[in-house]
């Protein structure tokens, strides 16, 4: 209940800041973006920077990459899709849901975060003081998949499975740790970089690259603005903002 209230308040506040309005009254200049939950914090400075250069207003809907993909397949009226895994973009592209080829604009980073504990290694997840560990559901959330891969690489997946709690998205996993419902969570660096609590950076060799990708959708009625936003994501300004939140530059 507390988690739902937090999410609701965040959505209301964020919608107010970015000028969110009723879907039926959106002018053509507005751009609706289906964004992976790890982008909740960085999306605001990105949108503000883009809106200074364009008259287009940004309206974000956040969720796990897989759940958003299903919404798009079912006809959700989004203009742009920003999942945390290139394969979701490629799947939609292959099935004719995109206006053009997707591109990777950033690389995500996985960390282990706790509101109460300070961990120095993944092995410490086995200690008695850690009874519940939140990860996003690996079936449809890329950061959850990366968490599973990291635990498997460290030889800990089977050992900590009884402690695992699966969240709907990486932002839910973070909220579970922030509110004390779990001791530890695997989350995106972008969600905790501005918090004055230490975190454990997971060795990127332990999981497949988290390729944050972007694509304009065929159903968009504002393709020009969608393309402008995708181009903006590769700009020096956007890359600076992304790096400030812990994202890496895409591999060339």
Backbone bond lengths (Angstrom), bond angles and torsions (degrees), N, CA, C in turn:
res aa  C-N    CA-C-N  psi(-1)  N-CA   C-N-CA  omega(-1)  CA-C   N-CA-C  phi
1 X - - - 1.470 - - 1.527 110.28 -
2 X 1.358 114.89 -44.59 1.463 119.24 179.14 1.513 110.09 -62.77
3 X 1.373 116.22 -41.94 1.466 119.82 -179.96 1.517 110.89 -61.52
4 X 1.346 116.21 -44.36 1.468 119.99 -179.11 1.519 111.48 -61.98
5 X 1.358 115.85 -39.53 1.467 119.86 179.54 1.520 110.52 -65.08
6 X 1.349 116.09 -41.69 1.469 119.80 178.83 1.507 110.68 -60.94
7 X 1.344 115.80 -46.86 1.465 120.06 -179.31 1.518 110.80 -61.65
8 X 1.352 116.85 -42.45 1.461 120.91 -179.67 1.520 110.83 -61.61
9 X 1.332 116.57 -45.82 1.459 119.90 -179.59 1.517 111.48 -64.42
10 X 1.333 116.61 -39.51 1.463 119.74 177.65 1.514 111.01 -62.32
11 X 1.331 116.39 -43.90 1.463 120.60 -178.90 1.524 111.17 -63.69
12 X 1.351 116.01 -43.13 1.460 119.63 -179.65 1.521 110.06 -63.23
13 X 1.346 116.63 -47.19 1.462 120.31 -179.24 1.507 111.07 -62.33
14 X 1.332 116.23 -43.37 1.459 119.55 -176.53 1.519 110.85 -68.62
15 X 1.318 116.61 -38.83 1.459 119.94 178.58 1.520 110.58 -62.83
16 X 1.329 116.19 -39.18 1.470 119.81 179.02 1.523 110.78 -64.11
17 X 1.319 116.35 -44.09 1.465 120.37 -177.98 1.513 112.37 -63.14
18 X 1.330 117.08 -37.11 1.459 120.35 -175.23 1.521 112.77 -98.57
19 X 1.321 117.72 7.95 1.461 120.08 174.51 1.508 113.30 75.71
20 X 1.329 117.61 36.60 1.456 120.38 -179.11 1.520 109.71 -70.72
21 X 1.345 115.14 135.57 1.457 120.72 179.85 1.516 109.93 -132.96
22 X 1.314 114.67 173.51 1.457 119.23 179.03 1.514 110.16 -56.57
23 X 1.330 115.73 134.74 1.462 121.73 -175.58 1.518 112.15 -55.36
24 X 1.315 117.66 -36.05 1.461 120.82 -176.72 1.525 113.05 -72.88
25 X 1.335 117.05 -13.56 1.462 119.31 -178.25 1.524 112.58 -111.29
26 X 1.335 116.99 10.13 1.456 119.60 -178.66 1.519 110.79 -67.57
27 X 1.331 118.35 126.06 1.460 120.16 174.97 1.516 109.85 -72.99
28 X 1.322 116.47 164.06 1.458 121.21 -176.51 1.517 112.32 -62.17
29 X 1.342 117.34 -22.03 1.456 120.37 -177.10 1.525 112.77 -78.21
30 X 1.343 117.98 -11.94 1.454 121.04 178.44 1.526 110.03 -81.05
31 X 1.333 115.70 147.76 1.454 121.64 -177.28 1.522 108.86 -122.76
32 X 1.323 116.68 119.76 1.456 121.28 179.53 1.522 108.94 -96.20
33 X 1.323 115.70 129.28 1.461 121.26 -172.92 1.524 110.28 -123.64
34 X 1.325 116.34 123.58 1.460 122.10 172.83 1.521 106.94 -88.82
35 X 1.325 117.13 109.59 1.464 121.13 -170.38 1.523 112.06 -120.94
36 X 1.315 115.62 138.02 1.457 121.15 175.34 1.526 109.89 -58.97
37 X 1.338 115.85 147.48 1.462 121.19 -171.76 1.522 113.78 -63.12
38 X 1.318 117.89 -22.17 1.466 119.39 178.72 1.524 112.59 -66.96
39 X 1.342 116.68 -13.47 1.464 121.63 -177.90 1.532 113.29 -91.46
40 X 1.318 117.90 4.57 1.467 121.30 -174.80 1.530 112.27 -52.38
41 X 1.316 117.57 -44.62 1.470 120.17 -176.56 1.523 112.77 -83.09
42 X 1.315 117.61 -46.31 1.464 120.18 -175.20 1.521 112.53 -71.76
43 X 1.324 117.26 -20.65 1.466 119.91 -178.03 1.526 112.15 -62.95
44 X 1.327 117.40 -32.95 1.467 119.19 -177.93 1.531 112.53 -65.47
45 X 1.349 119.87 -52.47 1.471 117.67 176.80 1.522 113.28 -64.78
46 X 1.327 117.46 -31.87 1.465 119.35 175.90 1.526 110.38 -63.35
47 X 1.336 115.98 -46.24 1.464 120.21 -179.12 1.522 111.15 -64.14
48 X 1.322 116.52 -43.16 1.464 119.95 -179.30 1.525 111.26 -62.57
49 X 1.321 116.66 -40.56 1.461 120.64 178.87 1.523 110.87 -66.81
50 X 1.330 116.48 -43.64 1.467 120.50 179.83 1.526 110.76 -64.33
51 X 1.329 116.43 -40.18 1.464 120.65 -177.59 1.527 112.57 -70.33
52 X 1.319 116.94 -22.58 1.468 119.14 174.84 1.525 110.92 -70.08
53 X 1.314 116.22 -26.88 1.462 121.54 -178.64 1.519 112.57 -95.20
54 X 1.324 116.87 -19.51 1.462 121.84 -176.50 1.524 109.53 -134.37
55 X 1.297 117.05 161.23 1.458 121.48 176.52 1.524 111.40 -87.90
56 X 1.313 115.81 -1.43 1.456 121.24 -178.35 1.524 111.14 -73.13
57 X 1.317 117.04 132.68 1.456 121.68 175.68 1.527 108.92 -96.92
58 X 1.330 115.60 143.58 1.457 121.91 -177.21 1.526 110.48 -101.81
59 X 1.313 116.36 129.98 1.461 122.04 174.92 1.518 107.42 -122.36
60 X 1.334 116.68 114.10 1.461 121.78 -175.69 1.529 111.74 -100.65
61 X 1.322 115.21 140.56 1.463 122.74 168.57 1.522 106.64 -120.95
62 X 1.333 117.10 122.47 1.458 121.26 -175.03 1.525 111.97 -104.32
63 X 1.316 115.15 149.17 1.455 121.06 177.48 1.511 109.30 179.84
64 X 1.313 116.68 -176.07 1.461 119.09 175.16 1.523 108.72 -72.80
65 X 1.313 116.47 151.68 1.467 121.26 -176.18 1.521 111.85 -58.33
66 X 1.337 116.38 -42.78 1.456 120.23 -178.22 1.515 113.31 -68.34
67 X 1.321 116.82 -40.08 1.464 119.97 179.10 1.522 111.18 -67.04
68 X 1.316 116.97 -38.62 1.467 120.19 177.39 1.525 110.99 -66.25
69 X 1.319 116.45 -37.52 1.466 119.50 177.22 1.529 110.42 -59.66
70 X 1.326 116.63 -43.57 1.462 120.07 179.53 1.526 111.12 -63.91
71 X 1.317 117.37 -38.06 1.466 120.27 177.19 1.521 111.24 -62.30
72 X 1.326 116.54 -40.00 1.470 120.78 178.15 1.520 110.18 -64.24
73 X 1.313 117.15 -43.27 1.464 121.13 178.98 1.531 111.64 -63.05
74 X 1.328 115.44 -28.28 1.463 120.10 -179.36 1.527 112.64 -90.80
75 X 1.334 117.00 6.68 1.457 120.18 173.11 1.506 117.06 99.82
76 X 1.333 118.24 12.30 1.470 119.78 178.07 1.529 109.77 -59.23
77 X 1.335 118.30 135.99 1.474 122.23 -172.44 1.529 114.34 -82.28
78 X 1.319 116.89 65.04 1.461 121.05 177.28 1.527 110.38 -97.16
79 X 1.322 115.26 152.34 1.465 121.43 176.35 1.524 112.02 -97.10
80 X 1.327 115.51 -36.34 1.465 121.42 -175.60 1.526 109.14 -134.48
81 X 1.328 115.51 144.91 1.463 121.83 178.92 1.521 108.44 -120.55
82 X 1.347 116.59 127.26 1.464 122.46 -178.85 1.530 110.46 -125.87
83 X 1.322 118.42 75.09 1.462 120.19 177.27 1.523 111.46 -81.73
84 X 1.328 115.92 173.05 1.461 120.81 179.39 1.524 111.72 -102.62
85 X 1.323 116.07 22.75 1.467 120.86 179.90 1.521 108.17 -152.64
86 X 1.311 116.44 123.37 1.459 121.65 -177.95 1.520 112.26 -59.04
87 X 1.322 117.26 -30.17 1.468 119.97 -176.45 1.528 112.25 -62.28
88 X 1.336 117.88 -31.04 1.466 120.12 178.04 1.528 110.54 -67.67
89 X 1.321 116.87 -41.54 1.467 120.84 176.16 1.523 110.53 -63.17
90 X 1.317 115.81 -44.26 1.462 120.49 -177.69 1.519 111.37 -64.47
91 X 1.321 116.88 -38.58 1.459 120.79 179.24 1.523 111.09 -63.47
92 X 1.333 116.74 -44.94 1.463 120.34 177.52 1.523 111.10 -64.86
93 X 1.318 116.36 -38.06 1.462 120.75 179.62 1.521 110.96 -64.12
94 X 1.315 116.59 -44.00 1.460 121.36 -179.94 1.524 111.92 -63.85
95 X 1.322 116.27 -30.11 1.464 120.41 -178.28 1.526 112.93 -95.26
96 X 1.326 117.13 9.46 1.460 120.94 172.36 1.507 116.79 82.58
97 X 1.336 118.02 22.27 1.466 120.52 -178.42 1.525 113.34 -96.15
98 X 1.323 117.63 -4.36 1.462 119.84 -175.78 1.526 111.45 -113.09
99 X 1.328 115.08 155.40 1.465 120.62 -178.95 1.520 111.63 -84.71
100 X 1.318 116.61 -20.40 1.464 121.16 -178.60 1.518 108.93 -160.99
101 X 1.316 116.99 -179.04 1.455 121.09 -178.71 1.532 110.75 -72.15
102 X 1.329 117.64 140.69 1.469 120.62 178.30 1.523 111.68 -73.53
103 X 1.320 115.46 162.21 1.463 119.81 176.19 1.529 110.00 -140.49
104 X 1.317 115.24 149.49 1.461 121.51 177.06 1.526 108.44 -88.57
105 X 1.330 116.90 127.83 1.467 120.38 -177.59 1.524 113.14 -113.42
106 X 1.352 117.68 -11.76 1.464 120.53 -179.78 1.523 109.57 -163.89
107 X 1.327 115.43 163.05 1.461 122.27 175.23 1.523 109.05 -117.45
108 X 1.324 115.90 129.05 1.453 120.32 -179.58 1.518 112.09 -83.28
109 X 1.330 115.66 161.73 1.459 120.78 179.28 1.520 109.65 -129.88
110 X 1.321 115.53 135.15 1.458 122.95 -177.24 1.526 110.35 -95.47
111 X 1.335 115.92 136.05 1.465 120.91 176.23 1.525 109.23 -135.61
112 X 1.322 114.70 161.93 1.466 121.77 172.56 1.523 106.79 -107.09
113 X 1.337 115.64 127.38 1.468 120.09 -174.91 1.522 110.73 -129.86
114 X 1.322 115.12 143.97 1.464 121.41 177.03 1.519 109.43 -139.82
115 X 1.317 115.43 143.41 1.470 120.59 177.66 1.524 111.24 -79.31
116 X 1.343 116.29 -20.07 1.464 119.79 -173.50 1.524 114.19 -123.89
117 X 1.330 117.43 -27.30 1.461 121.19 -174.87 1.524 111.35 -105.85
118 X 1.313 115.60 157.97 1.456 121.65 173.78 1.522 107.62 -122.20
119 X 1.326 116.13 107.31 1.458 121.32 -177.00 1.520 110.37 -98.66
120 X 1.325 115.73 143.06 1.463 120.59 178.58 1.521 112.37 -112.93
121 X 1.339 117.12 -8.27 1.462 120.61 178.66 1.525 109.40 -157.77
122 X 1.320 116.16 158.47 1.463 120.61 177.49 1.525 111.11 -65.29
123 X 1.322 116.97 -30.07 1.465 120.47 -179.20 1.527 111.73 -59.53
124 X 1.327 117.06 -27.43 1.461 120.72 -178.79 1.526 112.55 -69.69
125 X 1.332 117.26 -9.76 1.463 119.98 174.90 1.524 111.38 -65.45
126 X 1.323 116.97 -16.65 1.466 121.14 -179.41 1.525 112.43 -82.27
127 X 1.329 118.28 -11.93 1.457 120.51 -175.05 1.524 111.81 -67.76
128 X 1.326 115.69 157.86 1.459 121.23 -175.46 1.521 112.70 -63.99
129 X 1.304 117.65 -27.25 1.458 120.61 -179.59 1.512 114.01 -70.32
130 X 1.322 116.41 -10.11 1.466 121.40 177.11 1.523 108.02 -109.78
131 X 1.322 116.52 104.81 1.465 120.55 -178.84 1.523 112.82 -106.43
132 X 1.345 117.20 -21.68 1.467 121.10 -179.02 1.530 109.20 -139.42
133 X 1.332 114.30 129.35 1.464 121.81 -178.85 1.521 108.30 -124.56
134 X 1.312 117.51 121.99 1.468 120.87 -179.73 1.524 110.54 -94.02
135 X 1.331 115.19 133.90 1.459 121.05 168.81 1.527 107.15 -136.68
136 X 1.310 116.00 150.62 1.462 119.18 174.70 1.524 108.41 -65.81
137 X 1.313 116.67 149.79 1.464 120.58 -177.26 1.527 110.39 -60.34
138 X 1.343 117.98 117.87 1.469 120.55 -177.03 1.524 113.82 -62.87
139 X 1.320 117.31 -17.83 1.464 120.42 -176.96 1.519 112.60 -69.36
140 X 1.337 116.96 -28.44 1.463 118.50 -177.53 1.533 113.64 -144.31
141 X 1.320 117.62 9.54 1.468 121.16 179.10 1.529 109.45 -125.65
142 X 1.324 118.62 113.49 1.466 121.85 -175.98 1.527 115.03 -56.15
143 X 1.326 117.84 -36.73 1.464 118.45 179.33 1.529 110.87 -71.38
144 X 1.304 117.61 -27.25 1.455 120.68 173.03 1.516 111.19 -70.49
145 X 1.321 116.21 -39.67 1.464 120.80 176.10 1.525 110.08 -62.71
146 X 1.327 116.46 -42.88 1.463 120.45 178.35 1.530 110.90 -63.16
147 X 1.331 116.90 -37.99 1.465 120.83 178.12 1.523 110.43 -63.38
148 X 1.319 116.56 -44.12 1.468 119.85 178.04 1.525 110.81 -62.17
149 X 1.329 117.06 -44.75 1.459 120.87 178.81 1.527 111.15 -60.42
150 X 1.331 116.52 -41.25 1.466 120.52 -179.60 1.527 111.30 -64.62
151 X 1.320 116.26 -43.30 1.462 120.12 178.97 1.522 111.16 -66.34
152 X 1.319 116.60 -37.81 1.460 120.01 176.69 1.522 110.73 -65.67
153 X 1.324 116.72 -43.20 1.467 121.05 179.48 1.526 111.37 -61.85
154 X 1.330 116.05 -34.54 1.461 120.93 -179.60 1.525 112.51 -84.66
155 X 1.337 117.01 -1.28 1.455 121.07 -179.33 1.513 113.56 72.11
156 X 1.331 116.56 27.48 1.467 121.06 -174.54 1.520 114.44 -115.34
157 X 1.323 118.13 -7.87 1.463 120.68 -173.03 1.528 111.91 -55.71
158 X 1.311 117.39 -51.74 1.464 120.72 -178.65 1.528 111.02 -66.30
159 X 1.316 116.58 -35.30 1.463 120.74 -175.24 1.525 112.79 -70.15
160 X 1.332 116.87 -34.16 1.469 118.92 -176.26 1.529 113.12 -102.79
161 X 1.315 117.48 -0.80 1.474 119.50 -177.92 1.522 114.05 -52.46
162 X 1.330 119.84 -41.28 1.475 119.02 178.86 1.534 113.65 -60.70
163 X 1.322 117.42 -19.46 1.458 121.28 -178.60 1.527 113.07 -91.97
164 X 1.325 117.39 -11.08 1.459 120.54 -170.69 1.522 112.91 -74.91
165 X 1.318 115.02 137.84 1.463 123.41 173.48 1.524 106.55 -123.51
166 X 1.334 116.67 123.15 1.461 120.34 -175.96 1.528 110.74 -92.29
167 X 1.316 115.31 125.43 1.463 122.04 -179.61 1.521 110.12 -100.67
168 X 1.329 116.40 158.82 1.462 121.43 -179.08 1.523 112.32 -66.54
169 X 1.316 116.97 -28.25 1.463 121.39 -179.23 1.518 108.32 -156.66
170 X 1.329 116.14 171.12 1.459 119.53 -179.46 1.531 111.24 -67.53
171 X 1.324 118.23 -30.27 1.471 119.53 177.59 1.529 110.97 -70.13
172 X 1.344 117.82 -33.86 1.467 120.64 174.49 1.525 110.43 -66.12
173 X 1.338 116.68 -39.74 1.463 120.14 178.01 1.529 109.94 -59.77
174 X 1.324 115.98 -42.73 1.463 120.58 177.56 1.526 110.98 -62.21
175 X 1.316 117.58 -45.29 1.466 121.35 -178.84 1.525 111.41 -62.63
176 X 1.332 116.63 -35.21 1.464 119.91 178.95 1.525 110.77 -63.57
177 X 1.335 116.63 -39.08 1.464 120.05 177.89 1.524 111.04 -74.32
178 X 1.321 116.19 -38.63 1.465 120.74 -178.10 1.521 111.60 -64.44
179 X 1.327 117.14 -35.87 1.463 121.56 -178.00 1.526 113.02 -91.05
180 X 1.342 117.12 -0.63 1.454 120.28 176.58 1.509 115.18 84.79
181 X 1.327 118.36 8.90 1.462 120.65 177.58 1.522 112.14 -73.30
182 X 1.322 116.50 -20.94 1.466 122.54 171.02 1.526 107.19 -137.19
183 X 1.329 116.11 158.79 1.467 118.49 178.50 1.525 112.10 -79.92
184 X 1.333 115.76 -32.78 1.463 120.80 -170.82 1.520 109.64 -140.04
185 X 1.337 116.21 149.32 1.466 120.46 174.88 1.525 110.02 -142.71
186 X 1.332 114.82 143.70 1.465 121.24 169.25 1.525 106.79 -88.36
187 X 1.325 116.52 120.27 1.465 120.20 -174.48 1.525 110.79 -139.07
188 X 1.319 115.21 173.77 1.463 121.12 174.46 1.526 109.33 -77.31
189 X 1.313 116.25 139.18 1.464 120.49 176.67 1.526 110.91 -54.46
190 X 1.321 116.95 -35.42 1.466 121.35 -177.71 1.523 112.88 -61.27
191 X 1.324 118.16 -22.96 1.462 121.33 -178.02 1.524 112.96 -84.11
192 X 1.332 117.68 -17.55 1.468 119.63 -174.04 1.527 113.45 -125.98
193 X 1.304 117.53 -2.78 1.470 120.15 -174.31 1.526 112.40 -61.40
194 X 1.325 117.27 -28.57 1.467 120.58 -178.08 1.522 113.32 -94.15
195 X 1.331 117.26 6.24 1.465 121.23 -178.12 1.526 109.45 -99.23
196 X 1.322 116.44 136.14 1.463 120.62 -178.06 1.524 110.92 -81.98
197 X 1.314 115.33 59.94 1.456 123.27 173.35 1.523 107.12 -138.38
198 X 1.333 118.20 137.85 1.466 119.70 179.56 1.526 111.29 -67.41
199 X 1.302 115.97 153.75 1.460 121.22 176.44 1.521 108.79 -139.62
200 X 1.309 115.92 159.80 1.459 122.26 179.64 1.520 108.73 -102.92
201 X 1.319 116.66 117.41 1.459 120.76 177.17 1.520 108.48 -77.73
202 X 1.319 116.65 125.47 1.463 121.51 179.65 1.526 108.85 -80.58
203 X 1.309 116.02 131.75 1.463 121.59 179.34 1.529 109.55 -54.68
204 X 1.318 116.91 121.93 1.469 120.84 -176.45 1.523 112.69 -64.79
205 X 1.324 117.53 -15.16 1.464 120.27 176.22 1.523 111.74 -73.66
206 X 1.336 116.33 -12.63 1.461 120.95 -177.69 1.527 113.23 -85.07
207 X 1.327 117.74 -7.75 1.463 119.78 -179.02 1.525 110.28 -147.94
208 X 1.325 115.26 157.95 1.457 120.46 178.80 1.532 109.73 -66.18
209 X 1.334 118.19 149.00 1.468 120.20 -179.87 1.528 112.25 -53.36
210 X 1.322 115.39 135.55 1.466 120.90 177.10 1.525 106.98 -90.21
211 X 1.312 115.70 95.50 1.459 121.55 -173.34 1.531 110.74 -90.04
212 X 1.309 115.13 102.73 1.465 121.07 177.05 1.529 107.38 -74.31
213 X 1.319 116.48 115.47 1.465 118.11 -175.80 1.522 110.88 -118.97
214 X 1.321 114.65 164.63 1.466 121.71 -177.79 1.516 109.41 -138.56
215 X 1.332 115.00 142.69 1.460 119.05 177.68 1.526 109.40 -154.08
216 X 1.336 115.28 143.01 1.467 121.03 173.31 1.523 108.02 -83.67
217 X 1.310 116.43 139.53 1.462 121.19 -176.27 1.520 111.43 -94.24
218 X 1.312 115.17 147.44 1.463 120.35 -176.82 1.523 111.37 -63.45
219 X 1.323 117.58 -29.34 1.465 121.00 -177.39 1.526 113.31 -75.61
220 X 1.321 117.96 -6.49 1.462 119.81 -176.79 1.527 112.29 -62.70
221 X 1.322 115.17 144.13 1.466 121.31 173.69 1.528 110.18 -103.89
222 X 1.319 114.98 9.32 1.463 120.38 -177.27 1.530 109.01 -139.04
223 X 1.328 115.96 56.95 1.460 121.28 -174.44 1.525 112.15 -62.53
224 X 1.312 116.89 -36.59 1.466 119.93 -179.57 1.525 110.97 -61.16
225 X 1.335 116.52 -45.30 1.464 120.31 179.21 1.524 110.88 -68.64
226 X 1.334 116.40 -37.46 1.464 120.25 178.41 1.520 110.40 -61.20
227 X 1.309 116.56 -45.13 1.467 120.60 178.68 1.527 111.17 -64.71
228 X 1.322 116.33 -37.48 1.467 120.16 178.76 1.529 110.58 -63.43
229 X 1.331 116.58 -39.79 1.460 119.88 179.31 1.522 111.12 -67.95
230 X 1.327 117.01 -41.12 1.461 119.93 178.61 1.527 110.87 -63.33
231 X 1.305 116.28 -39.52 1.465 120.00 176.90 1.527 110.43 -65.58
232 X 1.339 115.89 -38.41 1.462 120.87 178.73 1.527 111.37 -60.66
233 X 1.328 117.88 -37.37 1.461 121.24 -177.87 1.527 112.54 -60.45
234 X 1.317 116.48 -24.65 1.469 120.53 178.63 1.526 112.58 -93.62
235 X 1.316 116.91 -1.05 1.464 120.93 -177.27 1.525 111.33 -73.07
236 X 1.314 115.49 162.27 1.465 121.08 178.70 1.524 111.32 -59.29
237 X 1.331 117.13 -41.23 1.464 121.57 -179.24 1.522 111.47 -64.07
238 X 1.323 117.05 -47.99 1.463 120.55 -179.58 1.525 111.23 -64.70
239 X 1.313 117.31 -41.70 1.460 120.51 179.45 1.526 111.24 -64.67
240 X 1.324 117.24 -34.77 1.466 120.44 176.13 1.523 110.76 -63.80
241 X 1.335 116.06 -44.25 1.464 120.56 178.81 1.525 110.32 -62.42
242 X 1.310 116.68 -46.42 1.461 121.06 -179.62 1.526 111.21 -60.59
243 X 1.311 117.01 -42.63 1.462 120.59 179.51 1.521 111.35 -66.59
244 X 1.334 117.29 -33.49 1.465 120.63 176.39 1.527 111.25 -61.40
245 X 1.323 116.80 -28.08 1.462 121.79 179.98 1.527 112.42 -96.76
246 X 1.327 116.80 8.49 1.455 119.87 173.21 1.510 116.51 97.17
247 X 1.324 117.84 6.28 1.463 119.92 178.64 1.525 110.26 -83.70
248 X 1.330 115.55 148.66 1.448 120.70 176.40 1.513 110.74 -96.63
249 X 1.311 115.76 161.76 1.463 120.57 177.33 1.525 109.04 -76.04
250 X 1.331 117.19 145.26 1.469 119.75 -179.66 1.515 111.31 -64.26
251 X 1.325 115.47 147.03 1.455 120.38 178.01 1.513 109.79 -72.19
252 X 1.307 115.87 134.65 1.460 121.09 -179.24 1.525 110.23 -84.60
